[in-house]
C-alpha cells in the first residue's frame, strides 16, 4: 500500500491490503501516540467506533475494538452510522478518539480506517505520520506496553448514538420540511436508517431507494456516483427533490423535480445565499476548490459573495475554513461542510438544509439552483508524461495563454498534476461544450508533445 495514510485515512482492499492485523496494530499505535501527545491528560481514554455496512467492516471493527481495548481505551461501539455521525458523537460525548471504518464511495471490496481526534476533528498530518512510524516500529519487533487487570479497556455497545445524531440534525435545521416529498438514495450504505428517519422527523414525506444494505451491495449502481435510479424515482413519484448519498454519507448530490442533477457547486450556491440571508455566512465567503465550476464563481461574484479556492480535496477546504473562520465550503462532488454544525462533510445535514431552503422559500429546487449556470467542463487525462514540468514548460505556457485568450471571460483552463500517477489533467470550461472539447483536445496534444 506504500505510505499507509492517504488524504482520507488508510484505504485498500479489505483482507488483502487492509488486514485485521493492520487494523489492530494501527489502533494500538493511535492510542499510544495520542497518549504520548498528552491527548488523554492523565484520564482513562474513550473511543467511539463506527462503520459502514460492508461485510469486511465486521471483522475490521472487531480488530479495531480489540486493539483499542488492549491499549487501555474504553470503547463505545456505535455500529453502522455515517462518518459524520461518528465525528459528531466523538465530539458531543467528549471522547478522545473516533474511528470510522469505511471506504466511502469506493466499491464493496475496499474498506478504510479514519481516525478522529478529540472534538471530532481529523488528525493532524504529523500525528498520522507518528502513528504510522510507531506501528512500523512495533510490527518489526518492539513490544507494546500492555495494561493488565483493571487497566484494559472496556467495550460497550452505544445504541443511543443513532437517536443522538438524528436529534442533532433536526435541532440545527432552520425550519421544518412539512409539505415536501423527497426521494432518498442511500447507496445501500451507512445512512440507510439515519437519513430517512431524519427527513421524516423533520416533516417530509419520504420515499427511499438503495436503503437495503446487505454488506455486499454498497454503492452498487446507486447513490451519489450513480444518479440514474434517483432521477427516475423522483419523476415517477412526483417528488419535489431527490437526495443521493455515498457509502458513508459524507456526500450529498441532489436531483430536482424534473430529474435534473444538482451538483455540489449548485448546492453550495443555494446554501450560501440562504446562510447570508440568515446572517450565518461569516465574512460573506464560501470556500471551494480550483475545480469549482466557473459558473459558480461568476454567480458568487454577481451576488456579492467572496469565493476562496483551495487545492482539490475536502481536507484543504476544511483547513481554509478553520484557518480563516469561514462557515461554508465544499466540492463539486458533494462534500459540503457547514462548520457551525459539523466537523466534516455531512451528506444528511446538507440534504436537510437544501430541502429546508426549498420549504422555506416555496420555490422549486430548479429555480433555486438556477442562481448559477453550470458551464460545460471537459477533463482529459494525459498519461505517461513528465508532470514535474507542467509549470515550467514555455511551450505549454504559450498554449495555455492562447487558449485563455480564445475562451475570454466565459472560459477557463486548468492544468493539474496527478498526486499519484505520471499524468497531467487538462480541464477546460467554456460556454459551449464543443469549444471546451476542442480546446481540451488541443491542450492535451501540447501536453503530450511538450512533456512526453
C-alpha positions, -999 to 999 in steps of 0.1 A, spaced: 0 0 0 31 24 1 25 51 27 -4 39 48 -22 72 54 -36 90 24 -57 121 22 -87 103 38 -72 78 62 -60 43 53 -77 25 25 -72 -6 5 -88 -39 -5 -101 -54 27 -83 -86 39 -56 -81 12 -42 -46 17 -63 -37 48 -60 -67 71 -72 -74 106 -36 -73 118 -31 -39 103 -63 -25 117 -55 -38 152 -19 -25 150 -29 9 138 -54 12 166 -29 3 193 -4 27 177 -30 55 176 -37 50 213 0 51 222 7 82 201 -22 102 214 -13 93 249 23 105 243 9 137 228 -9 144 260 -43 140 245 -56 119 274 -44 143 300 -40 116 326 -76 103 324 -89 70 312 -94 75 274 -126 67 255 -131 60 218 -161 60 195 -160 33 168 -184 31 139 -186 15 105 -205 14 72 -224 -19 63 -196 -35 42 -192 -72 52 -155 -66 58 -164 -39 84 -175 -66 107 -140 -82 112 -122 -49 109 -144 -34 136 -136 -63 159 -99 -58 152 -100 -20 159 -120 -25 191 -96 -52 203 -66 -30 196 -80 0 214 -92 -20 244 -59 -38 247 -42 -4 249 -64 6 278 -90 26 259 -127 22 267 -147 17 235 -182 29 227 -192 8 197 -220 27 178 -224 2 149 -234 12 114 -236 50 112 -223 77 87 -188 91 90 -201 125 101 -222 108 128 -190 92 143 -173 126 141 -202 143 158 -205 117 186 -168 118 192 -172 155 199 -205 155 217 -196 126 240 -162 141 249 -144 110 235 -107 111 230 -106 91 197 -131 85 169 -126 56 144 -147 51 113 -144 20 91 -155 29 56 -142 33 20 -168 59 13 -178 58 -24 -154 30 -33 -166 -4 -44 -176 -30 -18 -142 -50 -17 -124 -19 -4 -125 -6 31 -107 21 52 -99 34 86 -102 70 95 -92 84 129 -107 115 146 -92 135 174 -110 149 204 -138 171 193 -144 150 162 -117 166 141 -94 149 116 -59 140 130 -32 164 121 -7 151 94 21 149 120 0 126 142 -8 103 113 29 102 104 37 94 140 11 66 142 25 51 111 60 52 125 51 37 158 31 10 141 61 0 119 84 0 149 62 -25 168 54 -45 137 92 -52 134 97 -63 169 95 -37 196 69 -48 222 39 -27 232 34 -16 268 3 -35 277 -20 -28 306 -34 -57 326 -61 -63 351 -84 -33 355 -62 -14 331 -76 -29 300 -103 -11 281 -140 -20 284 -163 -23 254 -199 -10 254 -225 -10 226 -237 26 225 -271 22 208 -281 57 218 -258 71 191 -285 68 164 -311 89 182 -285 114 195 -272 121 160 -306 124 144 -317 148 172 -287 169 164 -296 170 127 -332 181 134 -320 206 160 -299 226 137 -325 229 108 -337 264 103 -373 252 95 -394 221 90 -400 202 58 -437 198 60 -453 195 26 -422 183 8 -420 149 -9 -384 137 -10 -368 106 -26 -336 95 -8 -310 72 -24 -289 58 5 -264 39 -17 -271 8 5 -247 25 28 -243 39 63 -272 64 62 -298 38 52 -316 42 85 -304 77 96 -313 98 66 -349 85 62 -355 89 99 -342 125 100 -362 136 69 -393 120 83 -389 136 117 -384 169 100 -418 166 84 -410 154 49 -429 126 30 -401 102 23 -395 77 -4 -364 56 -2 -343 36 -27 -309 20 -21 -318 16 15 -314 -22 20 -277 -28 27 -267 -65 29 -230 -59 33 -223 -66 -4 -243 -41 -23 -229 -8 -11 -226 18 -39 -237 -8 -64 -254 11 -92 -269 36 -68 -260 66 -46 -242 98 -55 -219 81 -81 -249 66 -100 -278 90 -102 -299 73 -129 -321 55 -104 -328 86 -84 -336 107 -114 -362 81 -125 -377 77 -90 -381 115 -84 -401 118 -116 -421 87 -111 -431 96 -76 -438 133 -84 -413 143 -57 -401 178 -50 -365 167 -50 -342 138 -46 -311 134 -24 -282 109 -30 -255 99 -6 -224 78 -9 -215 48 11 -205 67 43 -229 96 37 -203 124 38 -215 135 4 -248 148 -10 -259 154 -45 -294 163 -55 -320 159 -83 -347 185 -90 -384 176 -97 -376 173 -134 -349 147 -127 -320 170 -134 -288 168 -114 -280 195 -89 -243 191 -81 -221 202 -52 -214 237 -66 -251 244 -71 -259 231 -36 -232 254 -22 -246 284 -42 -281 278 -27 -268 273 8 -245 304 6 -274 326 -3 -296 311 25 -269 314 51 -261 350 41 -298 359 44 -298 344 79 -266 362 89 -246 329 92 -223 332 62 -192 346 80 -172 372 61 -197 367 32 -174 340 20 -177 304 7 -148 281 2 -145 259 -29 -116 243 -49 -98 251 -81 -122 226 -97 -153 246 -88 -173 254 -119 -166 288 -134 -204 293 -134 -203 290 -96 -175 317 -93 -194 340 -116 -227 336 -97 -210 343 -63 -193 374 -78 -227 386 -91 -243 380 -57 -215 398 -38 -202 367 -21 -165 360 -19 -151 327 -32 -119 313 -18 -105 284 -38 -82 257 -25 -64 227 -39 -87 197 -47 -98 177 -17 -122 184 12 -93 184 37 -79 215 20 -114 231 21 -117 224 58 -82 237 65 -90 270 49 -123 273 67 -107 266 101 -78 290 95 -100 319 83 -132 313 103 -154 306 73 -187 289 78 -194 271 45 -173 252 20 -173 222 -3 -166 205 -35 -184 198 -68 -186 161 -57 -210 169 -29 -187 172 1 -203 202 18 -191 214 52 -212 236 74 -187 242 101 -211 256 127 -228 222 128 -203 196 116 -165 190 116 -166 172 83 -187 168 52 -222 156 62 -244 144 34 -276 141 55 -272 175 70 -266 190 36 -296 174 21 -318 185 50 -306 221 47 -312 221 10 -347 208 14 -353 233 42 -345 261 18 -370 247 -7 -396 245 20 -389 280 34 -390 298 1 -417 278 -17 -395 278 -47 -385 247 -67 -351 233 -64 -345 240 -101 -354 277 -95 -331 280 -65 -302 262 -83 -307 285 -113 -287 311 -94 -257 297 -112 -253 285 -148 -231 254 -148 -207 259 -177 -196 228 -197 -165 213 -182 -142 189 -200 -115 169 -183 -88 150 -202 -61 129 -186 -27 128 -204 -7 98 -191 30 89 -193 43 125 -192 68 143 -170 43 160 -148 71 179 -128 75 203 -158 39 212 -162 45 246 -145 78 254 -162 73 244 -199 74 275 -221 56 257 -249 28 247 -225 26 282 -211 22 297 -246 -5 272 -255 -25 279 -223 -22 316 -227 -36 313 -263 -64 291 -251 -74 315 -224 -75 344 -249 -98 324 -271 -121 315 -242 -123 350 -228 -143 358 -196 -167 328 -201 -140 301 -201 -112 287 -181 -82 264 -184 -67 244 -155 -37 220 -157 -32 198 -127 -5 172 -118 -19 139 -105 -8 133 -70 -4 95 -75 2 89 -112 25 101 -140 -2 121 -157 -15 156 -162 -52 165 -160 -63 191 -185 -96 208 -175 -113 233 -198 -146 252 -192 -164 272 -219 -199 285 -226 -201 259 -254 -194 222 -249 -179 218 -284 -155 246 -278 -145 231 -245 -138 198 -260 -118 213 -289 -96 234 -266 -91 205 -242 -81 182 -271 -56 208 -284 -40 214 -250 -38 176 -243 -18 173 -276 5 201 -265 10 185 -230 19 152 -247 44 167 -271 59 192 -245 62 168 -216 62 134 -232 
